[in-house]
Amino acid sequence: MVKKKTDLKTAFLEIEKENNSFKKFYKAKYFAEHLNDNAKLNEYNLLLEQEQKRIGKILN
């Protein structure tokens, strides 16, 4: 199988199209960090924290 090479910005845009979930927010946060996009980093960090709290309430 041949892996398709892509740049980080393109990969980040694809992640942003995913349905909202812990996995999406986690990946997007770290892509934003690598892209030095502080606005997106803050956005996805907040969404990730909110999702962690929501999941924690469900599990407790």
BAVO-260832 format. One record per residue: residue number from 1; residue in one letter; z, x, y of N, C-alpha, C in turn. Coordinates in Angstrom, 3 decimals, decimal comma. Example, Ala and Ser with C-alpha at 12.3 -4.5 7.8 and 13.67 -1.06 7.14 Angstrom:
2
+-------+------+----------+----------+----------+----------+----------+----------+----------+----------+----------+
! kelum ! zake !      n.z !      n.x !      n.y !     ca.z !     ca.x !     ca.y !      c.z !      c.x !      c.y !
+-------+------+----------+----------+----------+----------+----------+----------+----------+----------+----------+
!     1 !    a !    7,800 !   13,190 !   -5,690 !    7,800 !   12,300 !   -4,500 !    7,800 !   13,200 !   -3,300 !
!     2 !    s !    7,080 !   12,850 !   -2,250 !    7,140 !   13,670 !   -1,060 !    7,870 !   12,900 !    0,030 !
+-------+------+----------+----------+----------+----------+----------+----------+----------+----------+----------+
REM end
This chain:
60
+-------+------+----------+----------+----------+----------+----------+----------+----------+----------+----------+
! kelum ! zake !      n.z !      n.x !      n.y !     ca.z !     ca.x !     ca.y !      c.z !      c.x !      c.y !
+-------+------+----------+----------+----------+----------+----------+----------+----------+----------+----------+
!     1 !    m !    0,000 !    0,833 !   -1,172 !    0,000 !    0,000 !    0,000 !    0,000 !    0,884 !    1,244 !
!     2 !    v !   -0,864 !    0,592 !    2,166 !   -0,972 !    1,357 !    3,400 !   -0,108 !    0,699 !    4,464 !
!     3 !    k !    0,758 !    1,480 !    5,080 !    1,599 !    0,946 !    6,142 !    0,843 !    0,981 !    7,459 !
!     4 !    k !    0,916 !   -0,099 !    8,164 !    0,273 !   -0,189 !    9,467 !    1,184 !    0,443 !   10,510 !
!     5 !    k !    0,649 !    1,391 !   11,255 !    1,433 !    2,027 !   12,302 !    1,339 !    1,198 !   13,569 !
!     6 !    t !    2,439 !    1,117 !   14,274 !    2,461 !    0,364 !   15,518 !    3,436 !    1,038 !   16,476 !
!     7 !    d !    3,331 !    0,703 !   17,736 !    4,251 !    1,295 !   18,694 !    5,483 !    0,402 !   18,824 !
!     8 !    l !    6,535 !    0,959 !   19,401 !    7,797 !    0,238 !   19,515 !    7,671 !   -1,032 !   20,346 !
!     9 !    k !    6,903 !   -0,987 !   21,430 !    6,765 !   -2,171 !   22,284 !    6,125 !   -3,324 !   21,525 !
!    10 !    t !    5,101 !   -3,028 !   20,734 !    4,436 !   -4,065 !   19,954 !    5,388 !   -4,630 !   18,904 !
!    11 !    a !    6,114 !   -3,761 !   18,243 !    7,081 !   -4,203 !   17,241 !    8,166 !   -5,058 !   17,892 !
!    12 !    f !    8,615 !   -4,669 !   19,064 !    9,635 !   -5,420 !   19,786 !    9,126 !   -6,821 !   20,142 !
!    13 !    l !    7,893 !   -6,910 !   20,588 !    7,314 !   -8,212 !   20,919 !    7,247 !   -9,114 !   19,684 !
!    14 !    e !    6,962 !   -8,533 !   18,537 !    6,924 !   -9,311 !   17,294 !    8,324 !   -9,800 !   16,916 !
!    15 !    i !    9,324 !   -8,961 !   17,103 !   10,705 !   -9,351 !   16,822 !   11,107 !  -10,514 !   17,720 !
!    16 !    e !   10,715 !  -10,461 !   18,985 !   11,089 !  -11,521 !   19,927 !   10,466 !  -12,870 !   19,551 !
!    17 !    k !    9,418 !  -12,872 !   18,774 !    8,775 !  -14,110 !   18,334 !    9,508 !  -14,762 !   17,162 !
!    18 !    e !   10,392 !  -14,023 !   16,516 !   11,106 !  -14,537 !   15,346 !   12,052 !  -15,663 !   15,758 !
!    19 !    n !   12,430 !  -16,485 !   14,783 !   13,434 !  -17,516 !   15,025 !   14,764 !  -16,857 !   15,369 !
!    20 !    n !   15,515 !  -17,507 !   16,239 !   16,810 !  -16,971 !   16,627 !   17,733 !  -16,876 !   15,423 !
!    21 !    s !   18,296 !  -15,690 !   15,237 !   19,202 !  -15,446 !   14,116 !   19,951 !  -14,151 !   14,385 !
!    22 !    f !   20,993 !  -13,925 !   13,601 !   21,747 !  -12,680 !   13,701 !   20,815 !  -11,487 !   13,513 !
!    23 !    k !   19,951 !  -11,581 !   12,499 !   19,035 !  -10,479 !   12,184 !   18,111 !  -10,168 !   13,356 !
!    24 !    k !   17,556 !  -11,218 !   13,975 !   16,673 !  -11,019 !   15,125 !   17,422 !  -10,345 !   16,266 !
!    25 !    f !   18,592 !  -10,860 !   16,610 !   19,350 !  -10,317 !   17,738 !   19,750 !   -8,859 !   17,479 !
!    26 !    y !   20,112 !   -8,563 !   16,237 !   20,493 !   -7,198 !   15,865 !   19,322 !   -6,241 !   16,049 !
!    27 !    k !   18,171 !   -6,615 !   15,490 !   16,983 !   -5,750 !   15,602 !   16,538 !   -5,616 !   17,058 !
!    28 !    a !   16,493 !   -6,726 !   17,768 !   16,026 !   -6,713 !   19,159 !   16,925 !   -5,856 !   20,042 !
!    29 !    k !   18,216 !   -5,916 !   19,800 !   19,158 !   -5,109 !   20,581 !   18,826 !   -3,618 !   20,449 !
!    30 !    y !   18,614 !   -3,174 !   19,239 !   18,363 !   -1,749 !   19,032 !   16,966 !   -1,322 !   19,466 !
!    31 !    f !   16,002 !   -2,195 !   19,363 !   14,678 !   -1,877 !   19,897 !   14,745 !   -1,764 !   21,412 !
!    32 !    a !   15,451 !   -2,695 !   22,056 !   15,592 !   -2,655 !   23,516 !   16,277 !   -1,360 !   23,947 !
!    33 !    e !   17,263 !   -0,943 !   23,176 !   17,962 !    0,306 !   23,481 !   16,997 !    1,493 !   23,421 !
!    34 !    h !   16,181 !    1,554 !   22,385 !   15,219 !    2,650 !   22,234 !   14,123 !    2,616 !   23,298 !
!    35 !    l !   13,834 !    1,422 !   23,781 !   12,815 !    1,275 !   24,829 !   13,395 !    1,421 !   26,239 !
!    36 !    n !   14,704 !    1,652 !   26,309 !   15,405 !    1,784 !   27,594 !   15,213 !    0,555 !   28,477 !
!    37 !    d !   15,206 !   -0,618 !   27,850 !   15,088 !   -1,888 !   28,567 !   16,490 !   -2,483 !   28,677 !
!    38 !    n !   17,183 !   -2,126 !   29,746 !   18,577 !   -2,529 !   29,893 !   18,762 !   -4,032 !   30,014 !
!    39 !    a !   17,824 !   -4,716 !   30,659 !   17,934 !   -6,169 !   30,792 !   17,882 !   -6,835 !   29,410 !
!    40 !    k !   16,928 !   -6,429 !   28,581 !   16,807 !   -6,987 !   27,231 !   17,974 !   -6,540 !   26,348 !
!    41 !    l !   18,427 !   -5,319 !   26,536 !   19,575 !   -4,820 !   25,782 !   20,795 !   -5,695 !   26,062 !
!    42 !    n !   21,049 !   -5,981 !   27,324 !   22,188 !   -6,829 !   27,692 !   22,013 !   -8,240 !   27,143 !
!    43 !    e !   20,800 !   -8,762 !   27,237 !   20,514 !  -10,118 !   26,742 !   20,789 !  -10,226 !   25,246 !
!    44 !    y !   20,239 !   -9,291 !   24,479 !   20,399 !   -9,375 !   23,033 !   21,797 !   -8,966 !   22,577 !
!    45 !    n !   22,464 !   -8,132 !   23,324 !   23,848 !   -7,798 !   23,010 !   24,719 !   -9,045 !   23,147 !
!    46 !    l !   24,520 !   -9,800 !   24,224 !   25,269 !  -11,037 !   24,438 !   24,960 !  -12,062 !   23,342 !
!    47 !    l !   23,676 !  -12,234 !   23,032 !   23,297 !  -13,177 !   21,978 !   23,867 !  -12,774 !   20,622 !
!    48 !    l !   23,881 !  -11,482 !   20,344 !   24,437 !  -10,990 !   19,085 !   25,934 !  -11,268 !   19,011 !
!    49 !    e !   26,647 !  -11,022 !   20,099 !   28,086 !  -11,295 !   20,136 !   28,369 !  -12,778 !   19,934 !
!    50 !    q !   27,595 !  -13,629 !   20,587 !   27,769 !  -15,072 !   20,434 !   27,503 !  -15,512 !   18,998 !
!    51 !    e !   26,486 !  -14,949 !   18,388 !   26,147 !  -15,303 !   17,012 !   27,231 !  -14,824 !   16,049 !
!    52 !    q !   27,797 !  -13,643 !   16,302 !   28,880 !  -13,138 !   15,454 !   30,084 !  -14,076 !   15,530 !
!    53 !    k !   30,405 !  -14,550 !   16,722 !   31,528 !  -15,481 !   16,881 !   31,237 !  -16,797 !   16,174 !
!    54 !    r !   29,992 !  -17,278 !   16,309 !   29,623 !  -18,544 !   15,664 !   29,730 !  -18,429 !   14,149 !
!    55 !    i !   29,225 !  -17,342 !   13,600 !   29,275 !  -17,130 !   12,155 !   30,721 !  -16,986 !   11,702 !
!    56 !    g !   31,524 !  -16,286 !   12,490 !   32,937 !  -16,112 !   12,154 !   33,666 !  -17,439 !   12,073 !
!    57 !    k !   33,349 !  -18,366 !   12,955 !   33,979 !  -19,689 !   12,939 !   33,571 !  -20,458 !   11,692 !
!    58 !    i !   32,332 !  -20,297 !   11,273 !   31,857 !  -20,988 !   10,067 !   32,547 !  -20,436 !    8,834 !
!    59 !    l !   32,754 !  -19,140 !    8,773 !   33,341 !  -18,505 !    7,602 !   34,846 !  -18,681 !    7,522 !
!    60 !    n !   35,484 !  -18,954 !    8,630 !   36,963 !  -19,107 !    8,624 !   37,400 !  -20,502 !    8,317 !
+-------+------+----------+----------+----------+----------+----------+----------+----------+----------+----------+
REM end
